[in-house]
Amino acid sequence: MSLLEDLKSDLASRFPNNKFQFQSTFGNDVIISPAENILPLLRHLKSIAKFDFLLDVCGVDYPDRAQRFEIVYHLFSSRDGSRLRIRCPVSEGEAVESATQVWKSANWFEREAYDLYGILFKGHPNLRRILCHHKFEGHALRKDYDPNFQQHCNTVQPIEFEDGTREPDLEENLVPLNIGPSHPATHGTLRIMAALDGEKVAKANVEIGFLHRCFEKMAETHPYNQVIPYTDRLNYCSAPINNVAYCKTVEKILGLQIPPRAQAIRVILMELSRIIDHIVCIGANAVDLGALTTFFHLFTFREMVYTLFEKLCGARLTVSLTRIGGMVQDPPASWFNDVLETCKAIRKGVDELDILLTGNKIWIKRTQNVGKITPEEAIEWGITGPMLRATGLSLDLRKLTPYYGYDSIDFDVPVGTSGDVYDRYLVRVAEMRQSLRIVEQVAKNVPGGDYTVREKTVVLPEKKDVYGNIEGLMNHFMLVMHGLRPPSGEIYDSLEAANGELGFYLVSDGSAAPYRLKVRPPCFANYQNFSEQITGGLVADVIALVGSVNVIAGELDR
């Protein structure tokens, strides 16, 4: 029996006279649930040990419907890779029970849905804005909010903690402290609020949104291919991975299978991007703790990868190399040999990094037993990627639900044991070595053939056809004027990015632009329990921890 058939039978006995609806759309399993059943349903799906992760909660606005909004829950099983989407229609002003009573990971996602749509969640511990500033009026992702209307903020919120305590009301022995956003270790985009009892953090809270530019609103007002450059600016430390994740989602709703050569090029780009993302994470974390040599050493190899990107397209940081249907162009003839030579240099650099840091007594003392989390805590918070694997749980989408031929590539999934800052470092170092293995295997065996599909309703014809024959000219004209138009429906697709699961939830109404495009950013979930991690520890450990999370604000805030 299929997953939906199993669930239909199970829920019929568990919820007599239920009003659930079951759908399978573009390979995704969906349950539509009334608001009054949503919390019991979520509890049941978690209790039967089928779905242990709540990966995302988001809103969608349908202003012409009687029930204007839909709350969309994305569930995932770390055991077998099963996924389930639950949609819950609600009217404006209607409150639905908060899923924080089932998963802690719902906290920030529900706050985001409240902030951007005004959707209410009963029982939420702290339902207030999270991405838009405190003086913002209205809800930016509603369809009737003008995307050109900007609201500026010129005041700062006082220090406030999770329990509602504000700076003036602190106990006499506690000292309030702002760490960021104007602080080198928070990279100008994070605000950490602490109350210190001597050198220990007695209370903590975080404020985000300093780099929020409403990527999802812009996606609704741009044709599908014009969204690709915006995806570069999500995790700008590994931009090609964002390109691929977005295009992969659109291709899935279109039913496109990209050519083997395009798949191989994407894998090489993604693994090189994973390496340089880990370089930024380790290098920045080390320099924040005083290891300046490591930073300069690692960035040498990051620049080597950027030189490879530059040979492909002329750009280095934000490359926009991917297109829906494949790649923007074929690599130069010698490019794959350049990739292999660069891999040799990076492997030597990673070995030298090992000598510099892994056994370094200062590094060990600053990172071991700092921020330890268990696999159970990581799952409860929706943490994925190296942070999750550092706890000992071997969950990697490249292995669990392979794509682009990863199932035929020989590589291992590194794991840690304690989930502390040191193990997160070790996992990332080991992943760099595994990515080098992957790149070398693929670069030595790149398939022949085309670098993109030749579907005239999806991909622009080559210039020789545009200028050389009337059919090519008309195809170019029609695609530019009318745009790419996926069928109506909804889809969620994801891949293993450098920081964890990067997913896109796409709702298409058949027009030339997404009706709704929701990003599931790994940083957002990974950073959720940061206040909990630093409370009770030393203030010096705050800096070690924030670097180990590898918060990329473009992805965090979008």
C-alpha positions in Angstrom: 0.0 0.0 0.0 1.1 3.6 -0.6 1.8 6.0 2.2 -1.5 7.8 1.7 -3.5 4.6 1.7 -1.8 3.5 4.9 -2.6 6.9 6.5 -6.1 7.0 5.2 -6.9 3.6 6.9 -5.1 4.6 10.1 -6.7 8.0 10.4 -10.2 6.6 9.7 -10.0 4.5 12.8 -8.3 7.1 14.9 -10.5 10.1 13.8 -14.1 8.8 13.2 -16.2 11.0 10.9 -13.1 13.0 10.0 -13.2 15.6 7.2 -9.7 14.9 5.9 -9.0 15.1 2.2 -6.1 13.1 0.6 -4.2 14.2 -2.5 -1.1 13.1 -4.4 0.2 16.0 -6.4 3.4 15.8 -8.5 4.6 12.9 -6.4 3.9 14.7 -3.1 1.5 13.2 -0.5 -0.9 15.8 0.9 -3.6 15.8 3.7 -6.0 18.7 3.9 -7.2 19.0 7.5 -9.8 21.3 9.3 -8.3 23.6 11.8 -10.0 21.8 14.8 -8.2 18.6 13.9 -4.7 19.9 13.1 -3.1 19.5 16.5 -4.5 16.0 17.2 -3.4 15.0 13.7 0.1 16.3 14.1 0.4 14.6 17.5 -0.8 11.3 16.1 1.6 11.4 13.1 4.5 12.1 15.5 3.4 9.5 18.1 3.2 6.6 15.6 6.9 7.3 15.0 6.4 7.8 11.3 7.3 11.5 11.0 9.9 12.7 13.5 10.7 16.0 11.8 8.6 19.1 11.4 10.7 20.8 8.7 8.6 23.9 7.9 5.4 25.7 8.6 4.3 28.4 6.2 1.3 30.4 5.0 -0.4 30.9 1.6 -2.8 33.7 0.8 -5.9 33.1 -1.3 -7.9 36.4 -0.9 -10.8 35.2 -3.1 -11.6 32.2 -0.9 -14.0 32.1 2.1 -11.1 30.7 4.2 -8.5 33.1 3.0 -5.3 31.4 4.3 -3.7 28.0 4.2 -1.2 26.9 6.8 1.1 24.4 5.3 3.1 21.9 7.4 6.0 19.8 6.0 6.7 16.6 7.8 9.6 14.3 7.2 10.8 10.8 8.4 14.5 10.5 9.1 14.0 6.7 9.0 13.0 6.2 5.4 12.8 9.7 3.8 9.0 9.8 3.6 7.4 13.2 3.4 3.9 14.4 4.1 2.4 17.9 3.6 -0.6 19.0 5.6 -2.7 21.9 4.5 -5.0 23.6 6.9 -7.4 26.3 5.6 -8.2 29.1 8.0 -10.3 32.3 7.8 -8.8 35.7 8.6 -8.8 36.3 12.4 -9.3 32.5 13.0 -6.7 31.1 15.4 -5.3 27.6 15.0 -3.6 25.6 17.8 0.2 26.1 17.8 2.3 23.1 16.7 4.9 24.2 19.3 3.0 21.9 21.6 4.2 19.0 19.4 7.5 20.2 17.9 9.8 23.0 19.2 10.8 23.6 15.6 7.4 25.2 14.9 8.2 28.3 17.0 10.0 30.5 14.5 8.1 29.2 11.5 4.8 30.1 13.1 6.1 33.5 14.0 7.1 34.0 10.4 3.6 33.1 9.2 2.1 35.5 11.7 4.5 38.3 10.7 4.1 38.0 7.0 0.4 36.9 6.8 -1.2 37.8 10.1 -2.1 34.1 10.8 -2.8 33.5 14.5 -1.6 30.5 16.5 -3.2 29.7 19.9 -0.8 28.7 22.6 2.3 30.0 20.9 4.8 31.0 23.6 5.9 34.2 21.8 3.8 35.2 18.9 5.2 38.4 17.5 7.1 39.7 14.5 10.4 38.0 13.6 11.6 39.2 10.1 9.9 42.5 9.7 10.8 45.3 12.2 8.6 46.2 15.2 7.2 49.4 13.6 6.1 47.6 10.4 2.4 47.9 9.6 0.5 45.2 7.7 1.7 41.8 6.5 4.1 41.8 3.6 3.3 38.5 1.9 -0.5 39.2 1.6 -1.5 39.6 -2.0 -2.9 43.0 -1.3 0.3 44.4 0.1 2.1 46.5 -2.5 5.6 45.1 -3.1 6.9 48.6 -3.8 5.8 50.0 -0.5 8.7 50.3 1.9 8.6 50.9 5.6 11.7 52.2 7.4 12.6 51.8 11.1 14.7 54.3 13.1 14.3 52.9 16.6 15.8 49.9 18.4 14.0 47.5 20.6 15.3 47.3 24.2 16.9 44.1 25.4 14.2 41.5 26.0 14.3 37.8 26.8 12.3 34.7 25.9 10.4 34.9 29.2 9.3 38.5 28.5 11.7 40.1 31.0 13.1 43.5 29.7 16.4 45.2 30.6 15.0 47.5 33.3 13.3 44.6 35.1 16.4 42.4 35.4 17.6 41.2 38.7 20.1 43.4 40.4 23.0 41.0 40.0 22.6 40.6 36.2 24.3 42.8 33.6 22.5 43.3 30.2 24.8 42.9 27.2 24.1 43.4 23.4 26.4 41.3 21.2 25.8 42.6 17.7 24.5 43.4 15.3 27.5 45.8 15.0 30.0 43.3 16.2 32.6 41.4 14.1 31.6 38.0 15.4 28.0 38.5 14.5 29.0 39.8 11.0 26.7 42.8 11.2 23.5 40.8 10.8 22.6 39.2 14.2 21.7 40.6 17.5 22.3 38.4 20.6 20.9 39.7 23.9 22.4 38.4 27.1 22.0 38.9 30.8 25.3 38.1 32.5 25.9 36.8 35.9 29.6 37.3 36.1 31.0 35.5 33.0 28.0 33.2 32.7 24.9 33.8 30.5 21.9 33.7 32.8 19.3 34.7 30.2 19.5 35.1 26.4 17.5 35.9 23.3 18.2 36.7 19.7 16.8 39.1 17.1 17.0 38.5 13.4 15.7 40.2 10.3 18.5 42.7 9.8 19.0 41.5 6.2 15.4 40.6 5.4 14.5 41.8 1.9 11.4 39.6 1.2 12.8 37.3 -1.4 9.5 35.4 -1.4 7.6 38.6 -2.3 10.0 39.4 -5.1 9.6 35.8 -6.5 5.8 36.4 -6.8 6.5 39.4 -9.1 9.1 38.0 -11.4 9.1 35.3 -14.1 10.5 31.9 -13.1 13.9 32.3 -14.7 14.3 35.8 -13.3 14.1 34.4 -9.8 17.4 32.5 -10.3 19.7 35.5 -9.6 17.7 36.2 -6.4 18.4 32.6 -5.2 22.2 33.4 -5.4 21.6 35.9 -2.6 20.2 33.4 -0.2 23.3 31.5 1.0 25.8 33.6 -0.9 28.6 31.4 0.4 27.5 28.5 -1.7 25.3 30.2 -4.4 25.2 27.4 -7.0 23.5 25.1 -4.5 20.6 27.6 -4.2 20.3 27.9 -8.0 20.1 24.1 -8.3 17.6 23.6 -5.5 15.2 26.2 -7.0 15.6 24.9 -10.6 15.2 21.3 -9.4 11.8 22.2 -7.9 10.5 23.9 -11.0 11.7 21.1 -13.2 9.9 18.6 -11.0 6.5 20.4 -11.4 7.2 20.6 -15.2 8.1 16.9 -15.3 11.5 17.6 -16.8 14.4 15.2 -16.6 17.6 17.1 -17.2 20.4 15.5 -19.3 23.1 13.4 -17.6 25.7 16.0 -18.5 23.8 18.8 -16.8 23.4 16.6 -13.7 27.1 16.0 -13.6 27.9 19.7 -13.9 25.4 20.5 -11.2 27.0 17.9 -8.8 30.5 19.3 -9.4 29.3 22.8 -8.8 27.3 21.9 -5.6 30.2 19.9 -4.1 32.7 22.7 -4.8 30.2 25.1 -3.2 29.9 22.8 -0.2 33.7 22.9 0.3 33.9 26.7 0.1 30.9 27.1 2.4 32.6 24.9 5.0 35.8 27.0 4.4 33.9 30.2 5.3 32.4 28.5 8.3 35.6 27.1 9.7 37.7 30.1 8.7 35.3 32.6 10.2 34.8 30.5 13.4 38.5 30.2 13.9 39.3 33.9 13.3 36.5 34.8 15.8 38.4 32.8 18.4 41.8 34.3 17.4 43.2 31.8 14.9 43.9 34.3 12.1 46.4 32.1 10.2 43.7 29.5 9.5 41.4 32.1 8.0 44.0 33.4 5.5 45.1 29.8 4.7 41.6 28.5 4.0 40.5 31.5 1.9 43.3 30.8 -0.6 41.4 27.7 -1.6 38.1 29.4 -1.7 39.5 31.8 -4.2 40.7 28.9 -6.3 37.1 27.6 -6.5 35.9 31.1 -7.4 38.4 31.1 -10.3 36.7 27.9 -11.6 33.3 29.7 -11.4 34.8 32.7 -13.2 36.0 30.5 -16.1 32.4 29.3 -16.5 30.5 32.6 -16.4 32.6 35.6 -15.5 31.2 35.9 -12.0 32.7 34.6 -8.8 30.3 35.0 -5.8 26.8 35.1 -7.2 27.0 33.1 -10.4 23.5 32.3 -11.7 24.9 29.3 -13.6 21.9 27.1 -13.5 18.8 27.4 -15.7 15.5 25.6 -15.6 16.2 22.6 -17.8 19.9 22.4 -17.3 22.8 24.8 -17.3 23.3 28.2 -18.9 26.2 26.9 -21.2 28.7 24.1 -21.5 32.0 24.5 -19.6 35.2 25.3 -21.6 37.1 22.2 -22.9 39.8 22.3 -20.2 37.5 23.1 -17.3 37.2 19.6 -15.9 41.0 19.2 -15.9 41.2 22.5 -14.0 38.7 21.1 -11.5 40.8 18.0 -10.9 44.0 20.2 -10.4 42.1 22.4 -8.0 40.9 19.4 -6.0 44.6 18.3 -5.5 45.4 21.7 -4.1 42.4 21.8 -1.8 43.1 18.3 -0.5 46.6 19.4 0.5 45.1 22.5 2.1 42.6 20.5 4.2 45.5 18.3 5.4 47.3 21.5 6.5 44.1 22.7 8.2 44.1 19.4 10.2 47.6 20.2 11.4 46.7 23.8 12.3 43.5 23.2 14.2 42.4 19.6 14.9 45.0 18.9 17.6 45.5 22.5 18.7 45.1 22.7 22.5 43.6 26.2 22.4 41.1 25.2 19.7 40.1 22.1 21.6 39.6 23.9 24.9 37.5 26.6 23.2 35.2 24.1 21.3 35.0 20.8 23.1 31.9 20.3 25.3 30.5 23.7 24.1 26.9 23.7 22.9 26.4 19.9 23.1 23.1 18.7 21.8 21.6 15.2 21.4 20.1 13.7 18.3 16.7 13.9 19.9 17.1 17.6 20.7 18.3 18.3 17.1 15.2 16.5 15.6 12.9 18.3 18.0 14.3 21.7 16.7 14.3 20.6 13.0 18.1 20.9 12.8 19.7 19.3 9.7 23.1 19.2 8.0 26.5 19.1 9.7 25.0 20.3 13.0 22.6 17.3 13.0 25.3 14.8 11.9 27.7 16.1 14.6 25.2 14.6 17.1 25.8 11.1 15.7 22.7 10.8 13.4 23.7 9.9 9.8 21.1 11.8 7.9 22.1 13.1 4.4 19.6 13.5 1.6 22.3 12.6 -0.9 22.2 9.1 0.6 18.7 8.8 2.0 16.8 10.0 -1.1 19.5 10.3 -3.8 19.2 12.6 -6.8 21.5 13.4 -9.8 23.2 10.0 -9.6 24.5 10.3 -6.0 23.5 6.7 -5.5 26.2 5.6 -8.0 29.0 7.7 -6.4 31.3 6.3 -3.7 31.3 8.6 -0.7 30.7 8.4 3.1 28.6 10.5 5.5 30.8 11.7 8.4 29.2 11.8 11.8 30.2 13.0 15.3 29.3 11.8 18.7 28.6 14.7 21.1 27.1 17.5 18.9 29.4 20.1 20.3 31.3 22.8 18.5 34.4 20.6 18.0 32.4 17.8 16.5 30.7 20.2 14.1 34.1 21.3 13.0 35.3 17.7 12.5 32.2 16.8 10.5 32.8 19.8 8.2 36.4 18.9 7.7 35.5 15.3 6.9 32.7 16.5 4.5 35.2 18.6 2.6 37.3 15.5 1.9 34.2 13.5 0.9 33.1 16.3 -1.5 36.6 16.2 -3.1 36.0 12.4 -3.6 32.7 13.1 -5.2 34.0 15.9 -7.5 36.9 13.8 -8.7 34.8 10.8 -9.5 32.3 12.9 -11.5 34.8 15.1 -13.2 36.7 12.1 -14.5 33.5 10.6 -16.0 31.4 13.5 -17.3 28.8 12.1 -19.8 28.6 13.5 -23.3 25.5 15.0 -24.8 23.8 18.3 -24.2 24.0 20.6 -21.2 20.3 21.4 -21.2 17.0 20.1 -22.5 15.8 21.4 -25.8 12.2 22.0 -24.9 11.0 25.2 -26.7 8.4 26.1 -24.0 11.1 26.0 -21.3 14.6 26.8 -22.7 15.6 29.7 -24.9 17.0 28.6 -28.3 20.6 29.1 -29.1 21.6 32.4 -30.7 22.4 30.8 -34.0 18.8 29.6 -34.2 17.4 32.9 -33.1 19.3 34.8 -35.8 19.3 32.0 -38.4 15.7 30.8 -38.7 12.2 32.0 -38.2 11.2 29.1 -35.9 14.1 29.9 -33.5 13.2 33.6 -33.5 9.5 32.9 -32.8 10.4 30.4 -30.0 12.6 33.0 -28.4 9.9 35.7 -28.7 7.1 33.5 -27.3 9.2 32.4 -24.3 10.4 35.9 -23.5 6.9 37.5 -23.9 4.8 34.8 -22.3 7.3 33.2 -19.9 7.7 29.7 -18.6 4.3 28.4 -17.4 4.3 25.3 -15.2 0.9 23.6 -14.7 -1.2 24.7 -11.8 -0.5 22.9 -8.5 1.9 22.7 -5.6 5.2 20.9 -5.0 7.9 20.7 -2.4 11.4 19.6 -3.4 14.7 19.8 -1.5 18.4 18.8 -1.5 21.3 18.5 0.9 22.8 22.0 1.0 26.0 22.9 2.9 24.0 23.8 6.1 21.3 21.1 5.8 18.0 20.7 4.0 17.3 23.5 1.5 13.8 23.2 0.2 11.4 25.2 -2.0 7.6 25.0 -1.7 6.1 26.2 -5.0 2.5 27.0 -5.7 1.8 27.5 -9.4 -1.4 29.1 -10.7 -0.3 28.4 -14.3 0.9 32.0 -14.8 4.5 33.1 -15.7 5.5 33.8 -12.1 5.2 31.7 -8.9 1.9 32.3 -7.0 3.8 31.4 -3.9 7.5 30.4 -3.4 8.5 29.5 0.2 12.1 28.8 1.0 12.9 26.2 3.7 16.3 27.7 4.8 18.5 25.3 6.9 19.9 28.3 8.9 16.5 29.4 10.1 15.8 26.1 11.9 19.5 25.5 12.9 19.6 28.9 14.7 16.2 28.5 16.5 17.5 27.1 19.7 20.6 29.3 19.9 19.3 31.1 23.0 18.9 27.7 24.7 22.4 26.6 23.7 24.2 29.6 25.2 22.1 29.9 28.4 24.2 28.7 31.4 27.5 28.8 29.5 30.3 31.4 29.4 29.9 34.6 27.4 33.1 33.6 25.5 31.3 30.4 24.3 28.7 32.6 22.6 31.2 33.5 19.9 32.4 29.9 19.5 28.8 28.7 19.1 27.5 31.3 16.7 30.4 30.5 14.3 29.7 26.8 14.5 26.0 27.3 13.4 27.3 29.0 10.3 24.4 31.5 10.1 24.2 33.0 6.6 21.9 36.0 7.0 20.8 36.0 3.4 19.4 32.5 3.9 18.2 33.1 7.5 16.3 36.3 6.8 15.6 36.0 3.0 
